[in-house]
Amino acid sequence: MNMLKKMTSSGSRRKIETGDATLDADDLARGVAHLDDQTILQTLHDRYYARLIYSSVNRMLIAINPYEELGLYTAEKLEEYSRLGGDSAPPPHAYAVAATAFKGLLAGGSQSIVITGESGAGKTETAKRMMQFLAYMAGAAVGEQSVAELDASMTDVERRSPMGLHVQLLRTNTVMEAFGNARTPMNDNSSRFGKFLAVQYDASAKLLGAQINTYLLEKTRVVQRGEGECNFHVLYMMVLGLAPSEAGQLDLKADPESYRYTRVSDDSLDLAGREGVSWAEQLADVRTVLQSAIGLSGPEVWSTLSVLAAVLHCGNVDFATPGSGQTSMGAALNEGALKPLKALSRLLGVDMAKLGEALTSRCIRAGTEWVTKPNTTAEAMDLVDSLAKSLYARIFDSVGLAINQAIGLARRANDPDAQAHAFIGILDIFGFELFANNSLEQLLINYTNEQLQSLFNGVVFAAAMAEAKAEGVTMAAFDEAQVDNRDVLQLFTADRVGLIPVLNEECIFPKGSDETFVAKLKRGLMGKNKRLVDDSSNARADPKGTFTVRHFAGTVTYTAEGFLLKNKDPFSEDLAVLLRASSEPLVAALFAPPSQEKTASKRAGMVQRLVFKGVAPQFQAQLQRLMRVLASGQVHFVRCIKPNTEKKAHTMDDEMVLKQLKCGGVMEAVRVFAAGYPDRVMFEPFCARYGVVEMSALAGVGELNANAVKKLLAALGVPAEDFATGHTKVFLKSGVVARLERLREKLLASKAVKCQAALRGMLARKHVRDQLSAARETRERKAKAEESARQLVEMERKAEEERQKETAAAEKKAEEEKRRAAEAAAAVAAEAAAEREEV
């Protein structure tokens, strides 16, 4: 196709002119109604090479993995997207999706963000950026410091705050990735499990707690890996990250080749560390998080590491078949297996001889008696691998439980009566997988992606068309067959003949096998469901041992070998009994029997025990619960795209990207959104929300009907071609709601400023009045004090005068009495003198 491509700049928006079509580069749904695949692909291609990795299709975000640091997650970016509105919306970004979800939460509804894409497309990193934004909204300075630095700098009060919880959640990612992620040919940090994080808020949007649910840990990776595959990160941390003294306590060598479970088939793989960080540094960080963020004690962390060491030792316990001259034809330990068995029994807290016996033989019931039967070498190897898988899966679940206890609603809420009002959920789950050898794990992973694609179809396509038809609004048709995957889901779940029911049924039959499962599946559905492909002409396919499914993302041939065993997921009861009596508290707790709930009757309990549900149907039920949770609120979609298979920056394989866009329904979403009406609102709520922007438009309007809405939209400057009115709802083209929201937020911001000014004026006037009143009272008190002082002085003066008068009178009286006494004395003396003269 010969196309003229020209890049132009217009404000913060970028547009590409392609022939006669102009496409908004930020939102692929804006522009003309009919866009060919090449135009959309070329837009994304040019944006990617301009280092614009994010684009949007209305409310769906497209994120192309750049495989390089672009400076997109700074404190400035967090601040920009945290404003939740403004005159112009910021460009598409992971933060923008999180901000939209947070706004939805404030409006009173639960939100879910579904992140999908192939392995290596950047799903895990995108989920972490979403959490980073929510932490920033809670007050954490996550754009300025690393999470570890932020965690170390927080006070105890801050740790108990919503900000502290968000930082704690970010820190737990370190542990979840260590235990649940591994290196694959497509991704150096591939999630080998699914995770749904629900962050819970109260009615005032105050964060209360969180809950993490995990799905389908790929525990077979512990014992078996393909070409170029590595085991879980934490096992390499154990081998290469422990201090020599600690490694000695666990009987570990610092050499991955010394352990069957950590050996790699590709010599070119660098096992020195991950992302430039040594295993020792990563292990130290994991241990810090387990203690500081999750709350495990030092001994509990060491017990966890001991179980991981036991997993490694399991792989070195091997067996040999006895020779023909020996009496026993069962499995026997190789001489070199005694040392790892000794280490294994010590770490598990069980007797070495009993552990060896539980691995090389088994107790079976024969009538009313129990007899011991030797295991073959293959059976013994399966048992030791089963032990390793069980140990790893249980310690993974134990860590997940500890995380939930640390961040859960009951632990975090200060108010014991606090109730979660709504949540923001982030689903980071395995992408579609297609390998040279695809087993039950890939089948269930791809089934999960089919369910998520069905949810996407329901939200974006089917519901949109059905609602428009009910409202009498005409929408441009789209190729429903291109995205409809209901027949794939039927292939998996149809009663009696579906993939999962047939697999579960074959596990019950005594003579059931992987081959009988394939035969029954093809007999029941071949030619009846077009998604089950006839692969009889495929030279690579084994008609008896393989089957082929045409998924929404591509055609996959599955090798059925091991399907029944994996679905049964058996574990030796002899080993379970031995481990329940372990002297190590953690090991005993990991294998403790589950508590039995009381049933309504003994018969009901017996029926329940007779119903076998293997791994596949259990996962199906778990997935259905997840789908109901997602459907309970508003769903936001993020499609992560892998630009190339070499994990190179600035390199895009257009054909590979186009396939992902088609398989993910992005192309049809662009067309439906561009030609249709993605936003639809009831008349009354619409007028109530946006009538405040142009109140005069609704003045004198009685009933809020289609005419009232048209009048309001005209006053708001929305062209007639950008909306349609139905019987009860207004249908809006892509981008209209965003423009109306910005107008409303701008008006509310200006009103808020006026309200703030009036309030500040009122407060200032009250402050002045209070000051004047206080000054007046001060003057009055001062005057009263001065008058009291004057009166006191006057009283003291008068009292002094009285005292002086009294003193003068007393002195005068004394003088008078003295004079009289002198006169009397003189008279007496005169009389005496006269008497002497007479004598």
C-alpha positions in Angstrom: 0.0 0.0 0.0 1.4 3.4 -1.1 0.6 5.9 1.7 1.7 9.4 2.3 2.7 9.7 6.0 3.3 13.0 7.5 3.8 13.9 11.2 2.4 17.1 12.5 2.3 18.7 15.9 -0.7 20.2 17.6 -0.3 21.1 21.2 0.2 18.0 23.3 -1.5 15.9 20.6 0.2 14.3 17.6 -1.7 13.5 14.4 -0.8 11.3 11.4 -2.1 12.2 8.0 -2.5 9.0 6.0 -4.0 9.5 2.6 -7.5 10.8 3.2 -7.7 9.8 6.8 -6.5 11.8 9.8 -6.0 9.8 13.0 -5.7 11.2 16.5 -2.4 9.7 17.6 -3.3 9.5 21.2 -6.7 7.9 20.8 -7.0 5.6 17.9 -10.8 5.7 18.1 -11.0 9.3 17.1 -11.1 10.3 13.5 -12.8 8.6 10.6 -15.1 5.6 11.1 -13.4 3.1 8.8 -9.7 2.6 9.3 -7.7 -0.2 7.7 -5.3 -2.3 9.6 -2.3 -0.9 7.9 -3.2 2.7 9.0 -3.6 1.7 12.6 -0.4 -0.3 12.6 1.5 2.5 10.9 0.3 4.9 13.6 1.6 2.7 16.4 4.8 2.0 14.5 5.6 5.7 14.1 4.6 6.4 17.8 6.8 3.6 19.0 9.9 4.9 17.1 9.1 8.4 18.5 9.3 6.7 21.9 5.5 7.2 22.5 4.8 3.7 23.8 1.2 4.4 25.0 -1.8 4.8 22.9 -5.5 4.5 23.7 -8.7 3.2 22.2 -11.2 5.2 24.2 -10.8 3.6 27.7 -8.5 0.8 26.5 -4.8 1.4 26.8 -2.3 0.0 24.4 1.2 -0.3 25.9 4.1 -1.4 23.7 7.1 -2.7 25.7 10.1 -0.3 25.0 12.8 -2.6 26.5 14.5 0.6 27.7 14.1 3.3 30.3 12.3 6.3 28.9 11.8 8.5 32.0 8.0 8.0 32.0 7.6 7.3 35.7 9.0 10.3 37.5 7.5 12.4 40.3 6.6 15.0 37.8 4.6 12.5 35.8 2.8 11.3 38.9 1.8 14.8 39.8 0.6 15.5 36.3 -1.8 12.5 36.2 -2.8 12.9 39.8 -4.7 16.1 39.1 -7.6 14.0 37.8 -8.7 16.6 35.2 -7.8 19.9 33.7 -8.1 22.0 30.6 -6.4 19.3 28.5 -6.1 15.6 29.3 -2.5 14.3 29.6 -1.4 11.7 27.0 -2.2 8.0 27.4 -0.2 6.4 30.2 -0.5 3.6 32.8 -1.0 6.4 35.3 -3.9 7.7 33.3 -5.7 4.3 33.6 -5.1 4.2 37.3 -6.3 7.8 37.7 -9.5 7.0 35.8 -10.0 4.0 38.1 -9.5 6.2 41.1 -12.0 8.8 39.8 -14.5 5.9 39.3 -13.9 4.8 42.9 -14.6 8.4 44.1 -17.8 8.2 42.2 -18.8 5.2 44.3 -18.1 2.1 42.3 -15.6 -0.7 42.3 -13.0 -0.7 39.5 -10.9 -3.5 37.9 -7.9 -3.1 35.6 -7.3 -6.1 33.4 -3.8 -6.3 32.0 -3.3 -8.8 29.2 -0.8 -9.6 26.6 1.8 -12.2 25.6 4.6 -13.2 27.9 7.2 -10.5 27.7 4.8 -7.8 26.7 5.3 -5.9 30.0 2.2 -6.9 32.1 4.0 -7.2 35.4 5.8 -3.8 35.0 2.5 -2.1 34.0 0.8 -3.5 37.1 3.6 -2.2 39.3 3.2 1.3 37.8 -0.6 1.2 38.5 0.2 0.4 42.2 2.9 3.2 42.2 0.2 5.7 41.2 -2.2 4.6 43.9 0.6 4.8 46.4 1.3 8.3 45.3 -2.4 9.3 45.7 -2.1 8.1 49.3 0.8 10.4 49.9 3.9 8.3 49.3 6.8 10.0 47.5 7.3 7.0 45.2 8.5 9.0 42.3 11.3 10.6 44.3 12.8 7.6 46.1 13.0 3.9 45.5 10.4 1.8 47.3 13.1 0.3 49.5 14.4 3.8 50.5 10.9 5.0 51.1 10.2 2.0 53.3 13.3 2.5 55.3 12.6 6.2 55.9 9.0 5.8 57.2 8.1 6.3 60.8 5.9 3.8 62.7 3.0 6.1 62.4 3.5 6.4 58.6 3.7 2.6 58.3 0.2 2.4 59.8 -1.2 5.0 57.4 -2.8 4.4 53.9 0.5 5.6 52.5 2.4 3.0 54.5 0.1 0.2 53.2 0.7 1.2 49.6 4.4 1.2 50.2 4.0 -2.2 51.9 2.1 -3.5 48.8 4.9 -2.3 46.5 7.5 -4.0 48.7 5.6 -7.3 48.6 6.1 -7.4 44.8 9.7 -8.2 45.6 8.7 -11.4 47.3 6.0 -12.4 44.9 8.3 -12.0 41.9 11.1 -13.9 43.6 8.8 -16.9 44.3 6.5 -16.7 41.3 8.6 -15.4 38.4 11.2 -17.1 36.2 13.4 -16.5 33.2 12.0 -17.8 29.9 13.1 -17.4 26.2 10.5 -14.6 25.8 10.9 -12.8 29.1 13.6 -12.5 31.8 11.0 -11.9 34.5 8.0 -13.9 33.4 5.1 -14.3 35.8 4.5 -18.0 36.2 1.3 -17.4 38.1 -1.7 -15.1 38.0 -2.4 -12.4 40.6 -5.4 -10.3 41.4 -4.8 -7.5 43.8 -7.9 -5.9 45.3 -7.2 -2.6 47.2 -10.1 -2.0 49.5 -11.5 1.4 50.4 -14.3 2.7 52.6 -17.1 5.0 51.5 -14.9 8.1 51.8 -12.2 6.5 49.6 -10.0 5.9 52.6 -7.8 2.9 52.1 -8.6 0.1 54.5 -6.6 -2.9 53.4 -5.9 -5.2 50.4 -6.2 -8.8 49.3 -4.0 -10.8 46.9 -5.4 -13.9 45.2 -3.0 -16.1 43.2 -3.9 -18.4 40.3 -2.3 -21.5 38.8 1.3 -21.4 39.9 3.4 -23.3 37.4 4.9 -25.7 39.9 6.0 -28.2 37.3 8.7 -25.7 36.4 10.4 -26.7 39.7 11.2 -30.2 38.3 11.0 -29.7 34.5 11.9 -26.9 32.1 12.3 -26.5 28.4 15.1 -25.2 26.3 16.4 -21.8 27.5 14.2 -21.9 30.5 15.2 -21.2 34.1 13.6 -22.2 37.4 12.0 -19.7 39.8 14.3 -16.8 40.7 14.3 -17.6 44.5 16.0 -21.0 43.9 19.0 -19.3 42.2 19.0 -16.8 45.1 19.4 -19.8 47.4 22.2 -21.4 45.4 24.2 -18.2 44.5 23.0 -15.6 47.1 23.5 -17.1 50.5 26.6 -16.3 52.6 29.0 -19.3 52.8 28.2 -19.9 56.4 24.5 -20.0 55.8 24.9 -22.2 52.7 26.9 -24.6 54.9 24.1 -24.9 57.4 21.7 -25.8 54.5 24.3 -28.2 52.8 24.2 -26.1 49.7 26.9 -25.4 47.1 27.3 -22.2 45.2 26.9 -23.9 41.8 23.6 -24.2 39.9 25.0 -27.1 37.9 25.3 -29.1 41.2 21.5 -29.3 41.4 19.1 -31.0 38.9 16.5 -28.3 39.4 18.7 -25.3 38.7 20.7 -26.7 35.7 20.1 -24.9 32.4 20.4 -26.4 28.9 21.6 -23.2 27.4 25.3 -22.4 28.2 24.8 -18.8 27.0 22.4 -17.9 29.8 24.0 -15.6 32.4 23.1 -16.9 35.8 25.1 -14.3 37.8 22.0 -12.2 38.6 19.0 -10.5 37.2 18.7 -7.0 35.7 22.2 -6.2 36.8 21.6 -7.1 40.4 23.4 -10.0 42.0 21.4 -12.9 43.5 22.9 -12.1 46.9 21.5 -8.5 46.8 18.1 -9.8 45.7 18.0 -12.4 48.4 18.9 -9.8 51.1 16.1 -7.6 49.8 13.6 -10.6 49.9 14.6 -11.4 53.5 14.2 -7.7 54.5 10.7 -7.6 53.0 9.7 -10.9 54.6 10.5 -9.4 58.0 9.8 -5.7 57.8 6.9 -5.6 55.4 5.3 -9.0 55.9 6.0 -9.4 59.6 7.8 -12.8 59.7 10.2 -13.3 62.5 13.9 -14.1 61.8 13.4 -17.8 62.7 10.3 -18.0 60.4 12.3 -16.5 57.5 15.1 -19.1 58.1 12.5 -21.9 58.2 11.2 -20.7 54.8 14.7 -20.8 53.3 15.2 -24.2 54.8 12.2 -25.5 52.9 13.5 -24.0 49.7 16.8 -25.7 50.3 14.9 -29.0 50.8 13.3 -28.5 47.4 16.8 -28.2 45.8 18.0 -31.4 47.6 15.0 -33.3 46.3 16.3 -33.0 42.8 19.6 -34.8 43.8 17.9 -37.8 45.3 18.0 -40.4 42.5 17.4 -44.1 42.2 18.7 -47.1 40.3 16.9 -50.3 39.4 18.4 -53.4 41.2 20.4 -55.8 39.1 19.0 -59.2 38.2 20.9 -61.0 41.0 19.2 -58.9 43.7 16.1 -60.0 45.4 14.2 -56.8 45.2 13.0 -55.5 41.8 12.0 -52.2 43.3 13.7 -48.8 43.3 16.9 -48.4 45.3 18.8 -45.3 46.3 22.0 -44.6 44.3 25.0 -44.4 46.5 25.4 -40.7 45.7 21.9 -40.0 46.8 22.5 -40.7 50.5 24.1 -37.3 51.1 21.2 -35.3 49.6 18.7 -37.6 51.3 20.4 -37.0 54.7 20.2 -33.2 54.1 16.6 -33.4 52.9 15.5 -35.4 56.0 17.3 -33.1 58.3 15.7 -30.0 56.8 12.3 -31.6 56.7 12.6 -32.7 60.3 11.9 -36.4 59.6 13.8 -39.7 60.0 16.1 -40.4 57.1 15.3 -44.1 57.0 11.6 -43.5 57.1 11.8 -40.9 54.3 13.8 -43.3 52.1 11.2 -46.0 52.8 8.3 -43.7 51.9 10.1 -42.9 48.6 11.0 -46.4 47.6 7.8 -48.2 48.7 4.1 -47.5 49.4 1.5 -49.0 51.6 -1.6 -50.3 49.9 -4.8 -51.9 51.3 -5.4 -55.5 50.4 -8.8 -56.4 51.8 -8.6 -55.7 55.5 -4.9 -55.6 55.6 -2.1 -53.1 54.6 0.8 -54.4 52.6 4.0 -52.7 51.5 4.7 -52.7 47.8 8.1 -51.6 46.3 8.0 -48.6 43.9 9.7 -48.8 40.5 12.6 -46.4 39.8 10.2 -44.3 37.7 7.6 -44.2 40.4 10.2 -43.3 43.0 11.5 -40.4 40.8 7.9 -39.3 40.3 7.5 -39.3 44.1 10.6 -37.2 44.8 9.6 -34.7 42.1 6.0 -34.7 43.5 7.5 -33.9 46.9 9.5 -31.0 45.5 6.5 -29.6 43.7 4.3 -29.9 46.7 6.9 -28.3 49.0 7.4 -25.4 46.6 3.6 -24.8 46.0 2.9 -24.9 49.7 5.6 -22.5 50.7 4.4 -20.2 47.9 0.9 -20.3 49.3 2.3 -19.8 52.9 4.1 -16.7 51.8 0.9 -15.4 50.1 -1.1 -16.1 53.2 1.4 -14.1 55.3 1.2 -11.2 52.9 -2.6 -11.2 53.1 -2.4 -11.3 56.9 -0.1 -8.3 56.9 -2.1 -6.1 54.4 -5.6 -7.5 54.9 -8.6 -5.5 56.0 -8.7 -6.9 59.5 -5.1 -6.1 60.2 -5.0 -2.6 58.7 -8.3 -1.0 59.7 -8.0 0.9 63.0 -11.8 0.7 63.3 -12.8 -3.0 63.9 -16.2 -2.3 62.4 -14.7 -0.8 59.2 -16.3 -2.2 56.1 -14.9 -2.1 52.6 -17.2 -0.1 50.4 -15.4 -0.6 47.0 -12.1 -1.8 45.6 -9.7 -1.1 42.8 -8.5 -4.5 41.4 -5.5 -5.0 39.3 -5.3 -8.3 37.4 -1.8 -9.3 36.3 -2.2 -12.7 34.7 -0.2 -15.0 32.4 -0.5 -14.1 28.7 -1.3 -16.4 25.8 1.3 -19.1 25.4 2.4 -21.2 22.4 5.5 -23.4 22.7 7.0 -26.3 20.8 5.5 -28.6 23.5 2.3 -27.4 25.1 0.9 -29.3 28.1 -1.9 -28.9 30.6 -0.4 -25.7 32.0 -0.5 -24.0 28.6 -4.0 -25.2 28.1 -5.3 -23.7 31.3 -3.3 -20.5 30.7 -4.8 -20.1 27.2 -8.3 -20.9 28.6 -7.8 -18.0 31.1 -7.0 -15.7 28.2 -10.1 -16.9 26.3 -12.2 -16.0 29.4 -10.6 -12.5 29.6 -11.1 -12.0 25.8 -14.8 -13.0 26.3 -15.1 -10.4 29.1 -13.5 -7.8 26.8 -15.9 -8.7 24.0 -18.9 -8.4 26.3 -17.8 -5.0 27.6 -16.6 -3.5 24.3 -18.7 -5.2 21.5 -21.7 -7.3 22.4 -23.1 -5.2 25.2 -22.6 -2.0 23.1 -24.5 -3.3 20.1 -27.3 -4.8 22.2 -27.9 -1.7 24.2 -27.8 0.5 21.0 -30.4 -1.7 19.4 -32.7 -1.6 22.5 -32.5 2.2 22.5 -33.2 2.5 18.8 -29.8 3.9 18.0 -28.1 2.8 14.8 -24.5 1.8 15.0 -22.1 0.7 12.3 -21.8 -3.0 12.1 -18.6 -4.8 12.9 -17.2 -8.2 12.2 -18.4 -10.1 15.3 -17.0 -13.3 14.0 -13.6 -11.8 14.1 -13.7 -11.4 17.9 -16.4 -13.8 19.1 -14.8 -16.7 21.0 -17.9 -18.3 22.7 -17.4 -21.5 20.8 -13.9 -21.8 22.2 -15.3 -21.5 25.7 -17.9 -24.2 24.8 -15.1 -26.4 23.6 -13.6 -26.2 27.1 -16.7 -26.4 29.3 -19.5 -28.1 27.4 -21.3 -30.7 29.6 -19.9 -34.2 29.3 -18.1 -33.5 26.0 -16.0 -30.4 26.8 -12.3 -30.5 27.3 -12.3 -30.1 31.1 -15.3 -32.5 31.8 -13.8 -35.2 29.6 -10.4 -34.8 31.2 -11.8 -35.0 34.7 -14.0 -38.0 33.7 -11.0 -40.0 32.3 -9.2 -39.5 35.6 -11.9 -41.4 37.4 -12.0 -44.4 35.0 -9.6 -47.2 36.1 -8.3 -47.6 32.5 -8.4 -44.0 31.6 -5.2 -42.7 29.9 -4.0 -39.7 28.0 -4.7 -41.5 24.8 -8.3 -42.4 25.8 -8.8 -38.8 26.8 -7.7 -37.5 23.3 -9.9 -40.2 21.6 -13.0 -39.3 23.6 -12.5 -35.6 23.1 -12.2 -35.9 19.3 -15.0 -38.4 19.1 -17.3 -36.0 21.0 -16.5 -32.7 19.4 -14.5 -33.2 16.1 -16.7 -31.7 13.3 -19.1 -30.3 15.9 -17.0 -27.5 17.2 -14.9 -25.7 14.6 -12.3 -24.6 17.2 -11.2 -28.3 17.6 -9.0 -28.6 14.5 -8.5 -31.9 12.6 -4.8 -32.3 12.8 -4.7 -35.8 11.1 -2.8 -34.3 8.1 -0.2 -32.6 10.4 3.0 -34.5 10.2 4.1 -33.1 13.6 0.9 -34.1 15.3 0.3 -37.5 16.9 -3.4 -38.4 16.2 -3.5 -40.4 19.4 -1.5 -38.2 21.7 -2.2 -34.6 20.5 -5.1 -32.3 19.8 -5.3 -28.8 18.2 -7.3 -25.9 19.3 -7.9 -22.7 17.3 -7.7 -20.0 19.9 -8.5 -16.3 19.5 -4.8 -15.6 19.5 -3.6 -18.5 17.3 -3.8 -22.2 16.7 -2.1 -24.4 19.4 -1.3 -28.1 19.3 -1.3 -29.7 22.8 0.6 -32.8 23.7 -1.7 -34.8 26.0 1.1 -36.8 27.6 0.9 -36.3 31.4 -2.5 -34.6 31.2 -4.2 -37.1 33.5 -1.4 -37.2 36.0 -1.2 -33.4 36.2 -5.0 -33.2 36.6 -5.0 -35.8 39.4 -1.9 -34.1 41.0 -1.4 -37.1 43.3 0.7 -36.9 46.5 1.8 -39.9 48.5 -0.2 -40.4 51.6 2.9 -42.1 53.2 4.9 -38.9 52.6 2.0 -36.8 53.9 1.7 -38.7 57.1 5.5 -38.6 57.7 5.7 -34.8 57.1 2.7 -34.0 59.3 4.7 -35.5 62.2 7.8 -33.3 61.3 9.9 -31.8 64.1 10.0 -28.6 62.0 6.9 -26.5 62.9 6.7 -24.9 59.4 6.9 -28.3 57.6 4.3 -29.8 59.9 2.0 -26.8 59.3 2.4 -27.0 55.5 1.2 -30.6 55.5 -1.4 -30.3 58.2 -4.8 -31.8 57.0 -7.4 -29.2 56.1 -10.1 -28.5 58.6 -13.3 -30.4 57.7 -16.5 -28.4 57.7 -19.5 -30.0 59.2 -22.0 -31.2 56.6 -25.8 -31.2 56.9 -25.8 -35.0 57.0 -23.4 -37.9 56.9 -24.9 -38.8 53.5 -24.1 -35.4 52.1 -20.6 -35.7 53.3 -20.2 -39.1 51.5 -21.6 -37.7 48.3 -19.2 -34.8 48.4 -16.2 -37.2 48.9 -17.2 -39.3 45.9 -17.1 -36.3 43.5 -13.6 -36.0 42.1 -12.4 -32.6 41.0 -9.0 -32.4 39.5 -6.7 -29.4 39.0 -8.5 -28.3 35.8 -12.1 -28.2 37.1 -10.9 -26.6 40.4 -9.1 -23.9 38.4 -12.2 -23.4 36.2 -14.3 -22.7 39.3 -11.7 -20.3 40.7 -11.6 -18.5 37.3 -15.4 -18.2 37.3 -15.3 -16.6 40.7 -12.7 -14.1 39.4 -14.9 -13.3 36.3 -17.8 -12.5 38.6 -15.6 -10.2 40.7 -14.4 -8.4 37.6 -17.9 -8.0 36.2 -19.2 -6.5 39.5 -17.6 -3.1 38.8 -16.3 -1.1 35.9 -13.5 -2.8 33.9 -10.6 -1.0 32.3 -8.4 -2.9 29.8 -4.7 -2.6 29.1 -3.4 -4.5 26.1 0.4 -5.0 26.4 2.2 -5.6 23.1 5.6 -7.3 22.6 7.3 -5.5 19.7 9.9 -8.2 18.9 11.2 -11.6 20.1 14.8 -10.4 20.7 13.9 -8.1 23.6 15.6 -5.2 21.8 14.8 -1.5 22.2 13.7 0.6 19.3 12.9 -2.5 17.2 9.4 -3.4 16.0 8.3 -6.5 14.1 5.2 -5.1 12.3 3.8 -8.5 11.4 4.2 -9.8 15.0 2.6 -6.6 16.4 -0.3 -6.8 13.9 -1.0 -10.4 14.9 -1.2 -9.3 18.6 -3.5 -6.4 17.7 -5.9 -8.6 15.7 -5.9 -11.4 18.3 -6.5 -9.0 21.1 -9.5 -7.4 19.4 -7.8 -4.1 19.2 -8.4 -3.5 15.5 -12.1 -4.2 15.8 -12.2 -2.1 19.0 -10.8 0.9 17.1 -13.5 0.6 14.4 -16.4 0.0 16.8 -15.3 2.9 19.0 -14.6 5.2 16.1 -17.9 4.5 14.4 -20.1 3.9 17.4 -20.9 5.4 20.8 -18.7 4.0 23.6 -20.3 6.2 26.3 -24.0 6.1 27.0 -25.8 7.8 29.9 -29.3 8.0 31.2 -31.0 11.4 30.5 -31.5 12.5 34.0 -28.0 11.7 35.4 -26.5 13.3 32.2 -28.4 16.6 32.7 -27.7 16.5 36.5 -24.0 16.1 35.9 -23.4 18.5 33.0 -26.3 20.9 33.3 -24.3 22.8 35.9 -21.9 23.9 33.1 -24.7 25.6 31.1 -27.6 26.1 33.5 -29.4 28.4 31.2 -29.8 25.6 28.6 -32.2 23.8 31.0 -34.0 26.8 32.4 -37.7 26.3 32.0 -37.3 22.7 30.8 -39.8 20.4 32.4 -39.1 16.8 31.6 -35.5 15.8 31.1 -36.0 13.9 27.9 -34.1 13.6 24.6 -35.0 17.2 23.6 -33.6 18.6 26.8 -30.4 16.6 26.3 -30.0 17.9 22.7 -30.5 21.4 23.9 -27.9 21.0 26.6 -25.4 19.4 24.2 -25.9 22.2 21.7 -25.2 24.8 24.4 -22.1 22.8 25.4 -20.8 23.0 21.8 -21.1 19.3 21.0 -21.8 18.8 17.3 -24.9 16.8 16.4 -22.8 14.1 14.6 -21.0 13.4 17.9 -24.1 12.1 19.7 -27.4 10.3 19.3 -30.4 10.1 21.6 -32.2 6.9 22.3 -35.4 6.2 24.3 -33.8 6.7 27.7 -30.1 7.3 27.1 -27.8 9.6 25.2 -25.1 7.9 23.2 -21.8 9.8 22.9 -18.9 9.4 20.4 -15.5 8.6 21.7 -13.9 11.6 23.4 -17.1 13.6 24.1 -17.3 12.6 27.7 -13.7 13.5 28.3 -14.3 17.0 26.8 -17.5 17.4 29.0 -15.6 16.3 32.1 -12.9 18.8 31.5 -15.5 21.6 31.1 -17.3 20.5 34.3 -14.0 20.2 36.2 -12.9 23.6 35.0 -16.2 25.2 36.1 -16.1 23.4 39.4 -12.5 24.5 39.9 -13.5 28.1 39.3 -16.5 27.8 41.6 -14.3 26.2 44.1 -11.9 29.1 43.9 -14.8 31.5 44.5 -16.1 29.4 47.4 -12.7 29.3 48.8 -12.3 33.1 48.4 -15.7 33.7 50.1 -14.9 31.3 52.9 -11.4 32.8 53.4 -13.1 36.3 53.4 -15.6 35.2 56.0 -12.9 33.6 58.1 -10.8 36.8 57.8 -13.6 39.0 58.8 -14.4 36.8 61.7 -10.8 36.9 62.7 -10.7 40.7 62.5 -14.0 40.9 64.5 -12.5 38.5 67.1 -9.4 40.6 67.2 -11.4 43.9 67.7 -13.6 42.3 70.3 -10.5 41.0 72.1 -8.9 44.5 71.9 -12.0 46.1 73.3 -12.3 43.6 76.1 -8.6 44.2 76.8 -9.1 48.0 77.0 -12.1 47.6 79.2 -10.3 45.2 81.5 -7.4 47.7 81.6 -9.7 50.6 82.4 -11.3 48.6 85.2 -7.9 47.6 86.5 -6.7 51.2 86.5 -9.9 52.4 88.3 -9.5 49.7 90.8 -5.9 50.7 91.3 -6.9 54.4 91.7 -9.6 53.5 94.2 -7.1 51.3 96.1 -4.6 54.2 96.2 -7.3 56.6 97.5 -8.3 54.2 100.1 -4.7 53.7 101.2 -4.3 57.6 101.3 -7.4 58.0 103.5 -6.3 55.1 105.7 -2.9 56.8 106.0 -4.5 60.1 106.9 -6.6 58.4 109.5 -3.5 56.6 110.9 -1.7 60.0 111.1 -4.7 61.6 112.8 -4.9 58.8 115.3 -1.1 59.0 115.9 -1.3 62.8 116.4 -4.2 62.4 118.8 -2.4 59.7 120.7 0.7 61.8 120.9 -1.3 64.8 122.1 -3.1 62.7 124.7 0.2 61.3 125.9 1.7 64.9 126.2 -1.4 66.0 128.1 -1.1 63.0 130.4 2.6 63.7 130.9 1.9 67.3 131.6 -0.8 66.4 134.2 1.5 63.9 135.8 4.3 66.5 136.0 1.8 69.0 137.4 0.6 66.4 140.0 4.2 65.6 140.9 5.0 69.3 141.2 2.0 69.8 143.5 3.0 66.8 145.7 6.5 68.2 145.9 5.2 71.6 146.8 3.0 70.2 149.6 6.0 68.3 150.9 8.1 71.3 150.9 5.4 73.3 152.7 5.1 70.7 155.3 8.8 70.7 156.0 8.8 74.5 156.3 6.0 74.3 158.9 8.1 71.8 160.8 
